[in-house]
Amino acid sequence: MTTNDANGVNSLLSEALSASFTAARSELERLDPDYVRSVSTTVRVQKAGLVHPYPDDALRKTPQRRLGKRWELLLGCTQSMYQLASLWNYSAERISKIDVESEDRVLEYDSAMRSWIDEGQALAEHFKGWVRLAARLANLTLKQQRTVLHKAMTAINKHTAELSKRRVGQFHGVIELQPIRAIAEDRIWELEVAAGHSPETLQPYLFKGQRRFIQRWQRLHTQGHSGAIQRYAEVVAQAVDDLGWKN
């Protein structure tokens, strides 16, 4: 059974992404241990509800040495992945709650589904950038870096294969919407053309078929999304483990 963190993000994914911040903190401790010690003490005192003698000064202190550009890119990419996971969950929840009693609501469903597909694909692309950065920052040999990258890319490509098929249909003009696909499969485009239909006059007929399809899909989508985000989390967690960054 999967669990979520306080923001509704898959707990395994949340924990795996936290490893980036832990690794960055270790690097900062190496660069400027006094700065990390000063800030950590101030934050610890504040969390305990005690009064620090100079809290603002401690938090305004500038580190003597800063994290490199790659570390900054990694942390930004990590936070983006977390936010995208939240958006992906939001789109999935939105899909499950749409009552497609009218054509407008069917269009709302199509919009939500496009967002869900796009966000899932964006998560996969962010992971590819993230693992490339992480492999260079981790304490690995070149051979180990290549091994980690090959394993991670193979896993994420396998995970997103079905999502990519959906994305091609939605964004690149390939027939994908179920009622439209049904016309092609039944080979009745000739009938529709001979009947004098245009996109405008055909749409109400498609709406009826699409509505029935959506109602069936909604029942399966929540479970399907939970499985998808869990598989994605497992890919990220395995990469973190291979990098030697496991919390």
N, C-alpha and C positions, 0 to 999 in steps of 0.2 A: 504494500500500500504506500503510495507517495504522500509526502507531507509538504507543506509550504511554510515559508518564513513569515515574519510579521507583515511584509508587504505583498504577500500572496504569490511570491516567486518560489518555484520548486526548491526545496531545501538542499538537495544534493547539488543543484546548479549554484545556488547562493553560496554554499560552503566552498565549492570548487573555485568560484570567482574570487572569493576572499583570499585565496592563496596568493594572488597577484599582489595584493596590498601587503600581505605578510612578507613576501619576498622583497618588495620595495622597502619595507621598513628595515629589514635586515641589511639591505644595501645602504640605507641612510645611516644606520647605526655604525657601519663600517666607515662611512665618509665623515660623519660628524656626531660621535657618540654623546658629546655634551649637550648638543641641541635636542636630541631625542630624549635624553634623560630629563632635561629641563621641562620640555613640553609634557612628557609622560607624568612627571610628578604633579604638575599643575592640574592636568585633567583628572588624575586620580584623586587629588584633594577635593576638586569641585564635585566629582561624582559621590564622594563620601559625605558631602554636605558641610564640609569644613571651610574655613576662611583662609585663603592663601594670602600671604602678605603682599605679593605683587603679581596678581593673576594676569592683568592686561599686559604688563611688561614681558612676562614670560611667554605669552602667546604671540606677542608682536616681534619677538626675537627672530632675527634673520639667520638661517643656517650659514655656517662658514663655507660649506661645500654643498652644492645642490645635486639632485638626481640628474642623470644624463637625459638627453632628448628621447632616447629609446624608452627609458623608464616612464617618462611623461606620456609618450604615445601609448604604451602598454596600459597604464592606469586609465587613460581616457577611453581606450577601446574596451577595457573591462567594464567600466561604468556604463558605456553605451550598450554592451551586451545585456547587462542587468536591466536597463530601462527597456530595451527591445523585448526582453522576456516578459516584462510587465505588460507592455502593449499587446504582445501576442496573446497573453491570457485574457486581456480585456476584449480583444476581437472575438476570441472563442466564446466568451461569456455572452457577448452581444449577439452572436449568431444563434446561440441556443435559446435566447429569450424573444427573438423576433416572431411575432404572430403574423403569418403571411396571409391575412384575410383579404388584402387588397393588392392591386398591382404596385402601388407605391411601396408597400412593405416588401414585396418581392425585390424591387430595385434596391431597397435598403439592405436586404440580405445579400444581394450581389455585391454591393459596396463593402459590406463587412467581410465577405469571403475573400474579396480581392485584397483587403487590408491584411487579413490573416495569412494569406499566401505570401504577400510581399514581406511581411514582418518575419515570417519563418525563413524565407530566403535570405533576408538581411542578417538574421542571426547566424546562419551558416557562413556567409561571407565575412562577417565580423570575426567569427572563430578562426577562419583561415588566416586573417591578418594578425589576430592575437597570438596564435601558436607560432607563427613565423618570428614575431618579436620575442616571445617568451623563450623560444629555443636558442636565440642568440644571446639572451641575457642570463640564461641558466648556466650553471657550471658544467657544461657538457663539451666533449670533444666534437670535432666536425663530423666524424662518423656517427656519433650518438645523435647529433642534431638532425642529420639526414634520416636516421632511423625513426626518430620521434615524428618528424614531419611527414614521412611516408605513411606511417601508421595512422596519424591523425587525419591526413587528407583522405585516405582510403575510407576511414570510418565515417567522416562527415559527408563524403560524396554518396556513400551507400545510404546514409540516413536521409539525405535530401533528394534522392532519385525520384521518388513518387511526387514530392512537393514540386520538384522542377518540372515534371510533366504537367501538373496543374498550372504552373506559372506560364509555361509556353502557351497553353490554351487561352489563358486569360489575357495575356499581354502582347502576344505576337500573332494574333489573328487566326490561330488554328482552332477548328471547331472543338468546343469544349462543353458549353452549357448543355445539360442533359437533353432538353427538348429538341434543341437544334441537332445534336448528335443522333437523336432518335429518328429524325427525318432522313438523315444520311443513311443510317443503318437499315431503315425500312425502304430506302430507295424510292421516296415519294416526292423528291424535289420537282420532278416533271409534273406531278399532279398539282402541286402548289402553283407552279408557273402557269400551267394550262388553265387553272381556275381563276387566273388573273390577279393573284395576290401580289401585294407589295410588302415591304417590311412593316409598314404602318398597319395594314389589314391583317397580316399574319400574326402580329404580336399578341392580340387577345387570345388566340388559340394556343399559342405557346405558353402563355401565362398559366392556363389551366394545368397543362402538363408539368410545368416547372413548379407550380405550387405543390403538387402531389409529391414530386421528387424532393423538394426542400423539406417537407414535413417528415419524410422517411430519413433524410440525411441528418436533420437536426437531432434525432434520437440517438444517432451514432457518433455525432461530432464531438460531444463533450468527452466521451471515452477515448475517441481517437486522438483528440488534442492532448489529453493527459498522457497517453502513450508516447506521443511525439515529443513532448517536452521532457519526458523522462529519458527517452533514448538520447536526446540532445545533451541532457545533463550528464549522462553516462559517458558520452564521448569526451566532454570537457573534463570530467573527473579523471578519466583514464589518462588524458594528456597531462594533467597536473601531476598525476602519479609518475608518469614517465619522465617528466621534467625534474623529479625529485623535490617538488614543492608541496607535497601533501601536508596539510595542516596537522 
